[in-house]
Amino acid sequence: MWRALLCLLLITLPIPRPALAQEFIAVPDAISDQAFYRLVACAAPPGGECNKPLIYWPEDRRLALRVGIADTAESFRDYRFDIVDAAIDAAIAEINGAGAHLYLERVYEGDIDIPFYLVDTPQGGTISDTGVEELDGSSIAIGRVAIRSRGSEIIAATIAISQDIRRREIASVVLEELVQSLGLVTDVASPAYELSIFAENGNSMTRLRGQDASALRRHYPRPGVPEPDDN
């Protein structure tokens, strides 16, 4: 989809370095569940190697991830706020109902693991004044997710939503950014995946179904559940 992703990898260096990997991969037709998962999780082309590291929320946090709105710019219109607010609840319900070993909780105060910033930045502008290092100074299309990880573990994820996002795009963009904040960070460009939440050129899907939900379950498998057969 038309959004920007920033993934910062904290390794042994004192300063984080941006991950150098493309944000989408084009495929001509539908691919297997396993190939689709590897594409969205680590930017692996079908039959190829990963171009990004696999990253996950740590096990001791993934069943109690707190999601909420951290800050709203004064210029962010009230009606957009209301739609985003409802879209966050709907996205959480979709993710919690997908069957993955993962649980998101909506919160309105206290610490937030995955905060939303509703910024006064227009599409194509530069984010400022959020106080979040990974967001301030970066550009935004419609939405932006910034992930900070150490090794394979996600330690922080932050989402920004542009002040002039269109009403009809909000539910889809909120769901996509929230799913990507869980470590599924690459989109797919293909006529076969126009109805995927990971579609590079669309903002219409508001449900997690088919290979989208399967990818989330593969990324966070339930204990004792057998590995799915590839198809």
N, CA, C and O of each residue as an XYZ file, in Angstrom:
924
protein
N       0.839     -1.185      0.000
C       0.000      0.000      0.000
C       0.877      1.239      0.000
O       2.086      1.156      0.215
N       0.246      2.413     -0.248
C       1.029      3.634     -0.281
C       1.290      4.103      1.136
O       0.573      4.946      1.674
N       2.289      3.562      1.707
C       2.701      3.926      3.042
C       4.200      3.759      3.139
O       4.820      3.172      2.253
N       4.787      4.269      4.206
C       6.234      4.177      4.376
C       6.538      3.335      5.592
O       5.811      3.375      6.585
N       7.596      2.585      5.515
C       8.039      1.750      6.615
C       9.459      2.117      6.968
O      10.313      2.231      6.088
N       9.721      2.306      8.257
C      11.075      2.521      8.743
C      11.370      1.433      9.738
O      10.664      1.295     10.736
N      12.403      0.657      9.485
C      12.780     -0.423     10.397
C      14.199     -0.182     10.850
O      15.121     -0.223     10.035
N      14.395      0.067     12.124
C      15.715      0.326     12.662
C      16.183     -0.902     13.422
O      15.475     -1.417     14.288
N      17.378     -1.366     13.094
C      17.919     -2.552     13.730
C      18.962     -2.144     14.746
O      19.981     -1.552     14.392
N      18.714     -2.455     16.006
C      19.688     -2.170     17.046
C      20.590     -3.386     17.193
O      20.152     -4.452     17.626
N      21.842     -3.214     16.831
C      22.786     -4.313     16.985
C      23.834     -3.873     17.995
O      23.483     -3.253     18.999
N      25.077     -4.166     17.772
C      26.090     -3.826     18.756
C      26.655     -2.434     18.547
O      27.477     -1.973     19.338
N      26.222     -1.758     17.487
C      26.707     -0.410     17.239
C      25.982      0.574     18.145
O      24.844      0.315     18.536
N      26.608      1.696     18.489
C      25.955      2.643     19.378
C      24.811      3.392     18.734
O      23.955      3.921     19.443
N      24.766      3.458     17.387
C      23.728      4.200     16.689
C      22.971      3.248     15.782
O      23.593      2.503     15.025
N      21.633      3.250     15.837
C      20.867      2.369     14.954
C      21.115      2.711     13.499
O      21.373      3.865     13.155
N      21.036      1.695     12.642
C      21.189      1.903     11.212
C      19.926      1.452     10.504
O      19.364      0.420     10.872
N      19.455      2.186      9.498
C      18.237      1.772      8.797
C      18.461      0.508      8.003
O      19.522      0.312      7.411
N      17.452     -0.355      7.993
C      17.537     -1.587      7.215
C      17.441     -1.252      5.733
O      16.582     -0.477      5.312
N      18.324     -1.841      4.957
C      18.340     -1.581      3.521
C      17.619     -2.716      2.818
O      18.225     -3.733      2.482
N      16.343     -2.543      2.599
C      15.554     -3.583      1.936
C      14.319     -2.945      1.347
O      13.794     -1.969      1.883
N      13.855     -3.501      0.238
C      12.718     -2.915     -0.437
C      11.447     -3.098      0.365
O      11.351     -3.996      1.201
N      10.464     -2.235      0.104
C       9.229     -2.266      0.865
C       8.172     -3.147      0.233
O       7.167     -3.450      0.876
N       8.368     -3.573     -1.018
C       7.418     -4.496     -1.625
C       8.152     -5.388     -2.625
O       9.232     -5.057     -3.113
N       7.525     -6.532     -2.912
C       8.049     -7.462     -3.904
C       6.928     -7.777     -4.878
O       5.797     -8.043     -4.470
N       7.238     -7.746     -6.150
C       6.254     -8.036     -7.191
C       6.274     -9.522     -7.541
O       7.341    -10.117     -7.692
N       5.098    -10.110     -7.667
C       4.966    -11.490     -8.120
C       3.893    -11.515     -9.206
O       2.929    -10.753     -9.132
N       4.044    -12.375    -10.210
C       3.088    -12.356    -11.324
C       1.761    -13.006    -11.008
O       0.748    -12.683    -11.629
N       1.750    -13.930    -10.038
C       0.531    -14.686     -9.764
C       0.532    -15.113     -8.300
O       1.468    -14.811     -7.560
N      -0.517    -15.815     -7.888
C      -0.602    -16.300     -6.514
C       0.535    -17.272     -6.213
O       0.945    -18.047     -7.078
N       1.035    -17.226     -4.996
C       2.133    -18.090     -4.563
C       1.665    -18.918     -3.364
O       0.579    -18.686     -2.833
N       2.472    -19.868     -2.946
C       2.089    -20.749     -1.845
C       2.004    -19.970     -0.537
O       2.530    -18.862     -0.425
N       1.334    -20.563      0.452
C       1.208    -19.919      1.763
C       2.582    -19.632      2.368
O       2.815    -18.549      2.904
N       3.489    -20.607      2.280
C       4.817    -20.438      2.859
C       5.593    -19.348      2.129
O       6.265    -18.533      2.761
N       5.502    -19.329      0.803
C       6.206    -18.299      0.030
C       5.635    -16.917      0.339
O       6.380    -15.942      0.434
N       4.310    -16.835      0.495
C       3.686    -15.566      0.831
C       4.150    -15.092      2.200
O       4.473    -13.919      2.387
N       4.179    -16.018      3.157
C       4.645    -15.652      4.499
C       6.071    -15.124      4.461
O       6.359    -14.083      5.052
N       6.961    -15.820      3.779
C       8.351    -15.372      3.723
C       8.476    -14.033      3.003
O       9.346    -13.229      3.339
N       7.619    -13.790      2.023
C       7.653    -12.513      1.321
C       7.306    -11.372      2.282
O       8.038    -10.385      2.355
N       6.196    -11.499      3.019
C       5.774    -10.389      3.872
C       6.597    -10.296      5.154
O       6.702     -9.221      5.744
N       7.186    -11.423      5.591
C       7.926    -11.423      6.860
C       9.390    -11.046      6.702
O       9.963    -10.411      7.587
N      10.009    -11.433      5.577
C      11.449    -11.154      5.454
C      11.843    -10.740      4.048
O      13.018    -10.807      3.687
N      10.873    -10.311      3.251
C      11.143     -9.808      1.894
C      11.867    -10.827      1.028
O      12.766    -10.479      0.263
N      11.469    -12.086      1.155
C      12.053    -13.139      0.328
C      11.223    -13.312     -0.933
O      10.023    -13.574     -0.840
N      11.822    -13.173     -2.105
C      11.076    -13.483     -3.329
C      10.804    -14.976     -3.379
O      11.544    -15.742     -2.762
N       9.773    -15.422     -4.087
C       9.475    -16.858     -4.142
C      10.699    -17.672     -4.543
O      11.303    -17.441     -5.590
N      11.056    -18.637     -3.683
C      12.216    -19.476     -3.934
C      13.540    -18.833     -3.603
O      14.591    -19.440     -3.810
N      13.515    -17.591     -3.081
C      14.754    -16.867     -2.801
C      15.026    -16.716     -1.319
O      14.288    -17.225     -0.475
N      16.102    -16.004     -1.021
C      16.532    -15.791      0.353
C      15.910    -14.525      0.931
O      15.463    -13.647      0.193
N      15.887    -14.443      2.256
C      15.369    -13.267      2.949
C      16.248    -12.045      2.673
O      17.475    -12.146      2.633
N      15.615    -10.909      2.486
C      16.312     -9.643      2.334
C      16.172     -8.752      3.564
O      16.766     -7.676      3.629
N      15.394     -9.198      4.526
C      15.242     -8.515      5.814
C      15.304     -9.576      6.911
O      15.011    -10.744      6.659
N      15.680     -9.183      8.113
C      15.654    -10.154      9.208
C      14.227    -10.456      9.640
O      13.351     -9.597      9.542
N      13.995    -11.653     10.109
C      12.726    -11.987     10.736
C      12.707    -11.377     12.131
O      13.615    -11.615     12.927
N      11.683    -10.596     12.427
C      11.596     -9.943     13.730
C      10.241    -10.225     14.358
O       9.227    -10.317     13.666
N      10.238    -10.363     15.688
C       9.047    -10.742     16.426
C       9.004     -9.974     17.745
O      10.041     -9.596     18.290
N       7.800     -9.750     18.248
C       7.685     -9.315     19.634
C       8.104    -10.472     20.542
O       7.759    -11.621     20.266
N       8.840    -10.193     21.615
C       9.303    -11.278     22.485
C       8.153    -12.018     23.145
O       7.076    -11.460     23.354
N       8.392    -13.269     23.468
C       7.335    -14.136     23.982
C       6.686    -13.591     25.246
O       5.484    -13.763     25.443
N       7.462    -12.937     26.103
C       6.896    -12.457     27.361
C       6.056    -11.198     27.196
O       5.491    -10.698     28.169
N       5.966    -10.677     25.960
C       5.159     -9.474     25.733
C       4.025     -9.698     24.743
O       3.067     -8.926     24.716
N       4.120    -10.731     23.940
C       3.206    -10.827     22.798
C       1.771    -11.167     23.167
O       0.886    -11.031     22.323
N       1.505    -11.601     24.387
C       0.127    -11.883     24.784
C      -0.490    -10.726     25.560
O      -1.594    -10.851     26.091
N       0.212     -9.608     25.627
C      -0.318     -8.447     26.342
C       0.223     -7.158     25.729
O       0.739     -6.293     26.437
N       0.100     -7.038     24.409
C       0.590     -5.846     23.717
C      -0.465     -4.749     23.798
O      -1.604     -4.928     23.367
N      -0.070     -3.630     24.350
C      -0.981     -2.514     24.593
C      -0.953     -1.549     23.407
O       0.110     -1.091     22.987
N      -2.133     -1.251     22.878
C      -2.267     -0.415     21.684
C      -3.181      0.760     22.009
O      -4.230      0.584     22.628
N      -2.781      1.958     21.592
C      -3.635      3.108     21.839
C      -3.137      4.345     21.129
O      -2.074      4.331     20.508
N      -3.899      5.404     21.219
C      -3.526      6.691     20.635
C      -2.706      7.458     21.654
O      -3.180      7.753     22.751
N      -1.474      7.781     21.289
C      -0.579      8.473     22.212
C      -0.724      9.981     22.128
O      -0.595     10.675     23.137
N      -0.995     10.500     20.918
C      -1.071     11.948     20.770
C      -1.854     12.277     19.500
O      -1.773     11.564     18.500
N      -2.602     13.353     19.562
C      -3.380     13.817     18.409
C      -3.094     15.292     18.180
O      -3.267     16.109     19.085
N      -2.661     15.634     16.985
C      -2.399     17.029     16.643
C      -3.708     17.823     16.635
O      -4.771     17.288     16.321
N      -3.609     19.105     16.986
C      -4.801     19.950     17.016
C      -5.466     20.041     15.646
O      -6.681     20.205     15.544
N      -4.650     19.930     14.589
C      -5.206     20.060     13.237
C      -5.858     18.780     12.737
O      -6.468     18.775     11.667
N      -5.739     17.691     13.496
C      -6.336     16.427     13.084
C      -7.838     16.524     13.332
O      -8.279     16.629     14.477
N      -8.617     16.488     12.259
C     -10.054     16.744     12.358
C     -10.754     15.733     13.267
O     -10.389     14.559     13.312
N     -11.765     16.213     13.988
C     -12.465     15.368     14.949
C     -13.088     14.147     14.296
O     -13.029     13.050     14.851
N     -13.687     14.325     13.117
C     -14.340     13.182     12.487
C     -13.316     12.125     12.088
O     -13.605     10.931     12.155
N     -12.100     12.558     11.667
C     -11.051     11.590     11.348
C     -10.593     10.870     12.609
O     -10.363      9.661     12.596
N     -10.463     11.627     13.704
C     -10.099     10.991     14.974
C     -11.090      9.896     15.327
O     -10.686      8.793     15.696
N     -12.382     10.185     15.219
C     -13.405      9.199     15.572
C     -13.295      7.947     14.700
O     -13.460      6.830     15.190
N     -13.017      8.136     13.411
C     -12.908      6.980     12.517
C     -11.645      6.178     12.836
O     -11.680      4.947     12.852
N     -10.534      6.869     13.089
C      -9.300      6.166     13.464
C      -9.509      5.408     14.767
O      -9.094      4.256     14.893
N     -10.147      6.049     15.732
C     -10.397      5.434     17.029
C     -11.169      4.130     16.866
O     -10.809      3.114     17.460
N     -12.219      4.158     16.069
C     -13.006      2.945     15.822
C     -12.219      1.936     15.007
O     -12.356      0.730     15.214
N     -11.393      2.415     14.079
C     -10.602      1.511     13.235
C      -9.565      0.749     14.046
O      -9.269     -0.406     13.739
N      -9.013      1.378     15.074
C      -8.051      0.682     15.937
C      -8.737     -0.481     16.648
O      -8.188     -1.581     16.715
N      -9.933     -0.242     17.178
C     -10.670     -1.327     17.832
C     -10.963     -2.464     16.850
O     -10.818     -3.638     17.191
N     -11.372     -2.111     15.636
C     -11.680     -3.137     14.636
C     -10.437     -3.912     14.229
O     -10.497     -5.129     14.055
N      -9.305     -3.217     14.076
C      -8.052     -3.882     13.694
C      -7.583     -4.828     14.787
O      -7.118     -5.930     14.498
N      -7.702     -4.407     16.033
C      -7.331     -5.278     17.148
C      -8.187     -6.539     17.138
O      -7.676     -7.640     17.345
N      -9.475     -6.385     16.899
C     -10.366     -7.547     16.858
C      -9.985     -8.494     15.732
O     -10.016     -9.710     15.917
N      -9.623     -7.957     14.560
C      -9.196     -8.792     13.441
C      -7.934     -9.573     13.796
O      -7.850    -10.774     13.540
N      -6.968     -8.901     14.375
C      -5.694     -9.558     14.704
C      -5.899    -10.599     15.806
O      -5.385    -11.713     15.709
N      -6.644    -10.242     16.845
C      -6.869    -11.195     17.937
C      -7.690    -12.395     17.478
O      -7.596    -13.471     18.069
N      -8.488    -12.221     16.437
C      -9.317    -13.316     15.950
C      -8.687    -14.147     14.852
O      -9.324    -15.052     14.312
N      -7.426    -13.845     14.512
C      -6.789    -14.537     13.388
C      -6.227    -15.906     13.760
O      -5.845    -16.674     12.877
N      -6.170    -16.222     15.049
C      -5.688    -17.533     15.465
C      -4.203    -17.598     15.746
O      -3.656    -18.689     15.907
N      -3.533    -16.454     15.810
C      -2.110    -16.437     16.129
C      -1.909    -16.428     17.648
O      -2.830    -16.108     18.401
N      -0.695    -16.783     18.090
C      -0.353    -16.754     19.513
C       0.061    -15.328     19.869
O       1.235    -15.023     20.076
N      -0.967    -14.465     19.931
C      -0.737    -13.037     20.035
C      -2.025    -12.410     20.548
O      -3.120    -12.809     20.152
N      -1.887    -11.420     21.437
C      -3.092    -10.744     21.918
C      -2.804     -9.266     22.107
O      -1.863     -8.883     22.802
N      -3.635     -8.440     21.473
C      -3.518     -6.997     21.581
C      -4.627     -6.463     22.478
O      -5.768     -6.921     22.425
N      -4.267     -5.487     23.299
C      -5.219     -4.889     24.238
C      -5.327     -3.396     23.961
O      -4.307     -2.716     23.853
N      -6.527     -2.884     23.848
C      -6.735     -1.450     23.643
C      -6.612     -0.732     24.980
O      -7.242     -1.127     25.961
N      -5.805      0.317     25.020
C      -5.623      1.085     26.244
C      -5.786      2.570     25.947
O      -5.675      3.005     24.800
N      -6.048      3.333     26.993
C      -6.289      4.766     26.858
C      -5.395      5.593     27.776
O      -5.461      6.822     27.775
N      -4.566      4.916     28.552
C      -3.638      5.610     29.429
C      -2.511      4.663     29.808
O      -2.567      3.464     29.535
N      -1.495      5.219     30.436
C      -0.353      4.402     30.846
C       0.567      4.071     29.683
O       0.497      4.691     28.622
N       1.420      3.099     29.891
C       2.385      2.700     28.869
C       1.659      2.074     27.674
O       0.705      1.313     27.831
N       2.141      2.419     26.482
C       1.576      1.872     25.251
C       2.699      1.207     24.468
O       3.699      1.850     24.148
N       2.543     -0.062     24.161
C       3.566     -0.780     23.395
C       3.577     -0.342     21.935
O       4.640     -0.173     21.337
N       2.387     -0.160     21.365
C       2.263      0.260     19.966
C       1.406      1.521     19.940
O       0.185      1.439     19.807
N       2.040      2.690     20.066
C       1.280      3.932     20.091
C       0.984      4.463     18.689
O       1.802      4.323     17.779
N      -0.173      5.063     18.527
C      -0.548      5.781     17.309
C      -0.358      7.278     17.544
O      -0.762      7.815     18.576
N       0.259      7.934     16.578
C       0.371      9.390     16.579
C      -0.424      9.921     15.391
O      -0.115      9.605     14.242
N      -1.444     10.725     15.666
C      -2.255     11.327     14.622
C      -1.663     12.710     14.368
O      -1.936     13.665     15.096
N      -0.853     12.794     13.327
C       0.022     13.947     13.150
C      -0.601     15.013     12.255
O      -1.530     14.740     11.495
N      -0.067     16.247     12.360
C      -0.570     17.338     11.523
C       0.143     17.415     10.188
O       0.016     18.405      9.467
N       0.891     16.374      9.856
C       1.657     16.337      8.613
C       0.779     15.892      7.454
O       0.116     14.860      7.557
N       0.753     16.640      6.351
C      -0.008     16.202      5.174
C       0.727     15.082      4.454
O       1.913     14.860      4.693
N       0.034     14.386      3.584
C       0.653     13.334      2.798
C       1.819     13.894      1.993
O       1.685     14.914      1.316
N       2.958     13.221      2.071
C       4.157     13.672      1.389
C       4.986     14.637      2.206
O       6.061     15.047      1.768
N       4.505     15.015      3.403
C       5.230     15.948      4.247
C       6.202     15.254      5.188
O       6.370     14.036      5.139
N       6.833     16.039      6.038
C       7.823     15.539      6.986
C       7.266     15.630      8.400
O       6.819     16.693      8.830
N       7.293     14.536      9.106
C       6.759     14.481     10.466
C       7.662     15.281     11.411
O       8.887     15.250     11.293
N       7.041     15.989     12.341
C       7.814     16.738     13.332
C       7.032     16.820     14.641
O       5.814     16.640     14.670
N       7.751     17.093     15.705
C       7.163     17.420     17.015
C       6.408     16.284     17.680
O       5.558     16.532     18.535
N       6.699     15.037     17.307
C       6.071     13.929     18.038
C       6.889     13.541     19.253
O       6.368     12.949     20.198
N       8.178     13.875     19.229
C       9.068     13.439     20.297
C       9.563     12.021     20.121
O      10.268     11.492     20.981
N       9.195     11.397     19.001
C       9.632     10.034     18.704
C      10.755     10.112     17.676
O      10.538     10.553     16.547
N      11.944      9.688     18.062
C      13.119      9.839     17.203
C      12.938      9.182     15.850
O      13.366      9.726     14.832
N      12.308      8.018     15.829
C      12.153      7.289     14.568
C      11.135      7.940     13.628
O      11.144      7.668     12.427
N      10.264      8.792     14.157
C       9.260      9.442     13.323
C       9.675     10.850     12.901
O       9.583     11.196     11.723
N      10.126     11.655     13.845
C      10.442     13.044     13.537
C      11.551     13.137     12.489
O      12.597     12.499     12.605
N      11.293     13.943     11.472
C      12.248     14.109     10.380
C      12.046     13.135      9.236
O      12.744     13.217      8.226
N      11.100     12.211      9.378
C      10.833     11.245      8.307
C       9.599     11.670      7.524
O       8.751     12.407      8.027
N       9.512     11.199      6.302
C       8.369     11.540      5.461
C       7.218     10.569      5.706
O       7.417      9.462      6.205
N       6.018     11.003      5.349
C       4.852     10.153      5.516
C       4.017     10.222      4.250
O       3.836     11.288      3.663
N       3.518      9.077      3.845
C       2.561      9.034      2.741
C       1.174      9.148      3.368
O       0.679     10.257      3.566
N       0.541      8.024      3.683
C      -0.735      8.043      4.404
C      -0.507      7.638      5.850
O      -0.999      8.281      6.777
N       0.253      6.552      6.027
C       0.610      6.083      7.350
C       2.069      5.669      7.359
O       2.670      5.435      6.310
N       2.622      5.583      8.541
C       4.021      5.170      8.661
C       4.180      4.362      9.941
O       3.646      4.732     10.987
N       4.913      3.259      9.855
C       5.238      2.489     11.043
C       6.748      2.465     11.200
O       7.479      2.200     10.246
N       7.202      2.740     12.395
C       8.630      2.680     12.720
C       8.834      1.566     13.734
O       8.212      1.561     14.797
N       9.699      0.630     13.403
C       9.966     -0.516     14.272
C      11.417     -0.459     14.734
O      12.330     -0.264     13.932
N      11.613     -0.629     16.029
C      12.964     -0.721     16.572
C      13.154     -2.146     17.087
O      12.343     -2.649     17.865
N      14.223     -2.783     16.648
C      14.455     -4.175     17.053
C      15.898     -4.367     17.466
O      16.796     -3.630     17.060
N      16.085     -5.380     18.284
C      17.425     -5.804     18.677
C      17.534     -7.282     18.340
O      16.848     -8.113     18.935
N      18.403     -7.612     17.379
C      18.441     -8.982     16.900
C      17.109     -9.316     16.265
O      16.639     -8.598     15.382
N      16.498    -10.404     16.708
C      15.207    -10.813     16.144
C      14.029    -10.278     16.950
O      12.879    -10.542     16.599
N      14.293     -9.526     18.031
C      13.214     -9.081     18.911
C      12.832     -7.634     18.656
O      13.684     -6.746     18.621
N      11.550     -7.416     18.479
C      11.021     -6.061     18.411
C      10.985     -5.489     19.822
O      10.475     -6.124     20.746
N      11.523     -4.300     19.979
C      11.486     -3.675     21.300
C      10.591     -2.435     21.320
O      10.218     -1.961     22.393
N      10.244     -1.906     20.140
C       9.329     -0.770     20.078
C       8.765     -0.665     18.674
O       9.436     -0.993     17.695
N       7.530     -0.206     18.587
C       6.904      0.056     17.290
C       5.974      1.241     17.456
O       5.218      1.316     18.424
N       6.031      2.166     16.512
C       5.236      3.386     16.578
C       4.582      3.636     15.227
O       5.203      3.428     14.186
N       3.337      4.078     15.241
C       2.578      4.290     14.014
C       2.140      5.751     13.930
O       1.654      6.321     14.907
N       2.316      6.345     12.758
C       1.833      7.699     12.504
C       0.778      7.654     11.404
O       0.897      6.884     10.451
N      -0.244      8.477     11.539
C      -1.309      8.596     10.547
C      -1.388     10.053     10.099
O      -1.465     10.959     10.929
N      -1.369     10.276      8.786
C      -1.383     11.619      8.234
C      -2.723     12.320      8.488
O      -3.777     11.684      8.508
N      -2.658     13.637      8.679
C      -3.863     14.413      8.994
C      -4.854     14.478      7.840
O      -6.034     14.742      8.069
N      -4.408     14.243      6.599
C      -5.356     14.324      5.482
C      -5.637     12.964      4.848
O      -5.979     12.882      3.669
N      -5.493     11.907      5.631
C      -5.887     10.582      5.157
C      -7.376     10.615      4.805
O      -8.176     11.229      5.511
N      -7.735      9.951      3.713
C      -9.123      9.959      3.283
C      -9.961      9.013      4.142
O      -9.494      7.964      4.584
N     -11.184      9.408      4.359
C     -12.098      8.649      5.217
C     -12.148      7.172      4.821
O     -12.084      6.295      5.682
N     -12.264      6.898      3.519
C     -12.458      5.523      3.067
C     -11.203      4.666      3.214
O     -11.278      3.442      3.111
N     -10.045      5.297      3.454
C      -8.794      4.545      3.583
C      -8.424      4.223      5.027
O      -7.563      3.378      5.273
N      -9.061      4.885      5.976
C      -8.594      4.812      7.360
C      -8.591      3.391      7.902
O      -7.578      2.942      8.439
N      -9.698      2.676      7.773
C      -9.786      1.336      8.371
C      -8.727      0.406      7.819
O      -8.112     -0.349      8.573
N      -8.504      0.448      6.516
C      -7.514     -0.427      5.893
C      -6.092     -0.046      6.295
O      -5.278     -0.917      6.605
N      -5.791      1.252      6.289
C      -4.439      1.694      6.628
C      -4.116      1.382      8.091
O      -3.011      0.937      8.401
N      -5.066      1.611      8.978
C      -4.833      1.306     10.390
C      -4.557     -0.179     10.579
O      -3.640     -0.546     11.314
N      -5.341     -1.043      9.924
C      -5.111     -2.488     10.051
C      -3.754     -2.866      9.483
O      -3.022     -3.639     10.102
N      -3.400     -2.334      8.311
C      -2.118     -2.694      7.715
C      -0.953     -2.266      8.597
O      -0.033     -3.048      8.834
N      -0.989     -1.026      9.085
C       0.126     -0.551      9.897
C       0.242     -1.356     11.191
O       1.347     -1.642     11.653
N      -0.896     -1.717     11.772
C      -0.853     -2.487     13.009
C      -0.306     -3.888     12.759
O       0.473     -4.397     13.565
N      -0.700     -4.519     11.653
C      -0.146     -5.828     11.302
C       1.353     -5.712     11.055
O       2.119     -6.572     11.489
N       1.781     -4.660     10.363
C       3.208     -4.509     10.078
C       4.001     -4.236     11.346
O       5.172     -4.607     11.428
N       3.390     -3.597     12.334
C       4.084     -3.354     13.599
C       4.383     -4.644     14.347
O       5.142     -4.642     15.316
N       3.789     -5.747     13.899
C       4.016     -7.051     14.513
C       5.154     -7.811     13.839
O       5.489     -8.919     14.258
N       5.751     -7.227     12.796
C       6.908     -7.846     12.154
C       6.683     -8.307     10.735
O       7.608     -8.822     10.107
N       5.482     -8.139     10.208
C       5.210     -8.507      8.810
C       5.308     -7.219      7.991
O       4.316     -6.510      7.818
N       6.493     -6.925      7.494
C       6.827     -5.554      7.110
C       6.919     -5.296      5.603
O       7.249     -4.183      5.195
N       6.635     -6.297      4.775
C       6.821     -6.122      3.331
C       5.507     -6.311      2.595
O       4.743     -7.229      2.895
N       5.248     -5.441      1.633
C       4.038     -5.538      0.813
C       4.282     -6.413     -0.417
O       5.418     -6.757     -0.743
N       3.190     -6.760     -1.085
C       3.252     -7.550     -2.310
C       2.558     -6.777     -3.422
O       1.465     -6.244     -3.233
N       3.197     -6.722     -4.574
C       2.609     -6.072     -5.753
C       2.253     -7.146     -6.757
O       3.138     -7.781     -7.331
N       0.963     -7.355     -6.974
C       0.518     -8.404     -7.886
C      -0.981     -8.278     -8.112
O      -1.720     -7.983     -7.173
N      -1.442     -8.495     -9.329
C      -2.894     -8.530     -9.563
C      -3.579     -9.609     -8.733
O      -4.763     -9.494     -8.415
N      -2.836    -10.657     -8.382
C      -3.418    -11.755     -7.611
C      -3.660    -11.373     -6.157
O      -4.392    -12.069     -5.453
N      -3.061    -10.287     -5.698
C      -3.158     -9.917     -4.293
C      -3.748     -8.524     -4.099
O      -3.419     -7.838     -3.131
N      -4.610     -8.109     -5.008
C      -5.240     -6.806     -4.871
C      -6.160     -6.734     -3.654
O      -6.440     -5.646     -3.151
N      -6.631     -7.890     -3.179
C      -7.510     -7.918     -2.013
C      -6.779     -8.343     -0.745
O      -7.414     -8.756      0.226
N      -5.461     -8.247     -0.743
C      -4.662     -8.539      0.444
C      -4.423     -7.260      1.231
O      -4.321     -6.181      0.647
N      -4.335     -7.374      2.551
C      -3.986     -6.226      3.376
C      -2.568     -5.759      3.050
O      -2.201     -4.625      3.356
N      -1.770     -6.634      2.428
C      -0.390     -6.294      2.068
C      -0.262     -5.774      0.638
O       0.852     -5.574      0.156
N      -1.382     -5.552     -0.046
C      -1.329     -5.083     -1.430
C      -0.625     -3.735     -1.503
O      -0.993     -2.802     -0.789
N       0.374     -3.627     -2.353
C       1.161     -2.399     -2.456
C       0.335     -1.238     -2.994
O       0.545     -0.094     -2.592
N      -0.595     -1.514     -3.891
C      -1.283     -0.432     -4.593
C      -2.763     -0.338     -4.252
O      -3.586     -0.054     -5.123
N      -3.100     -0.570     -3.005
C      -4.505     -0.468     -2.638
C      -4.681     -0.244     -1.149
O      -3.841     -0.648     -0.345
N      -5.779      0.404     -0.786
C      -6.130      0.632      0.615
C      -7.616      0.359      0.800
O      -8.387      1.268      1.107
N      -8.014     -0.897      0.612
C      -9.444     -1.207      0.692
C      -9.766     -2.326      1.670
O     -10.881     -2.369      2.191
N      -8.830     -3.236      1.939
C      -9.135     -4.381      2.786
C      -9.186     -3.994      4.259
O      -8.329     -3.263      4.756
N     -10.202     -4.495      4.941
C     -10.355     -4.207      6.365
C     -10.480     -5.486      7.199
O     -10.802     -5.432      8.386
N     -10.223     -6.630      6.568
C     -10.315     -7.915      7.263
C      -9.037     -8.710      7.043
O      -8.346     -8.522      6.042
N      -8.726     -9.595      7.976
C      -7.606    -10.520      7.811
C      -8.169    -11.872      7.434
O      -8.808    -12.541      8.246
N      -7.927    -12.270      6.193
C      -8.461    -13.514      5.689
C      -7.394    -14.223      4.859
O      -6.396    -13.616      4.471
N      -7.609    -15.511      4.590
C      -6.748    -16.262      3.688
C      -5.276    -16.209      4.072
O      -4.914    -16.446      5.225
N      -4.437    -15.899      3.100
C      -3.001    -15.914      3.333
C      -2.548    -14.794      4.259
O      -1.491    -14.910      4.880
N      -3.317    -13.709      4.372
C      -2.962    -12.653      5.317
C      -3.009    -13.188      6.745
O      -2.065    -13.017      7.516
N      -4.125    -13.838      7.086
C      -4.255    -14.415      8.426
C      -3.278    -15.560      8.631
O      -2.717    -15.715      9.716
N      -3.072    -16.367      7.589
C      -2.127    -17.482      7.673
C      -0.722    -16.985      7.971
O      -0.001    -17.597      8.760
N      -0.323    -15.874      7.345
C       1.017    -15.328      7.582
C       1.181    -14.919      9.041
O       2.236    -15.151      9.631
N       0.156    -14.317      9.628
C       0.235    -13.925     11.035
C       0.338    -15.147     11.935
O       1.083    -15.135     12.914
N      -0.407    -16.209     11.611
C      -0.326    -17.438     12.412
C       1.036    -18.103     12.282
O       1.544    -18.657     13.257
N       1.634    -18.060     11.100
C       2.967    -18.634     10.916
C       4.021    -17.834     11.672
O       5.000    -18.393     12.167
N       3.816    -16.524     11.758
C       4.786    -15.686     12.453
C       4.706    -15.869     13.969
O       5.714    -15.809     14.673
N       3.480    -16.095     14.453
C       3.265    -16.302     15.882
C       2.442    -17.576     16.069
O       1.260    -17.504     16.407
N       3.062    -18.755     15.851
C       2.305    -20.005     15.936
C       1.899    -20.339     17.368
O       2.630    -20.054     18.317
N       0.736    -20.940     17.507
C       0.284    -21.362     18.827
C       1.076    -22.581     19.273
O       1.346    -23.468     18.462
N       1.453    -22.644     20.547
C       2.177    -23.826     21.046
C       1.362    -25.093     20.834
O       0.158    -25.118     21.091
N       2.019    -26.137     20.368
C       1.347    -27.422     20.184
C       0.579    -27.562     18.912
O       0.057    -28.639     18.623
N       0.489    -26.483     18.119
C      -0.218    -26.564     16.849
C       0.781    -26.991     15.774
O       1.813    -26.341     15.612
N       0.501    -28.063     15.039
C       1.455    -28.550     14.026
C       1.738    -27.506     12.964
O       0.877    -26.684     12.648
N       2.938    -27.535     12.415
C       3.278    -26.675     11.290
C       2.329    -26.956     10.130
O       2.096    -28.119      9.802
N       1.781    -25.929      9.508
C       0.841    -26.162      8.412
C       1.549    -26.720      7.178
O       2.703    -26.391      6.905
N       0.836    -27.566      6.442
C       1.369    -28.037      5.161
C       1.386    -26.863      4.193
O       0.450    -26.064      4.158
N       2.456    -26.763      3.405
C       2.531    -25.695      2.416
C       1.580    -26.012      1.274
O       1.399    -27.172      0.904
N       0.978    -24.971      0.722
C       0.081    -25.169     -0.418
C       0.025    -23.899     -1.240
O      -0.676    -23.848     -2.250
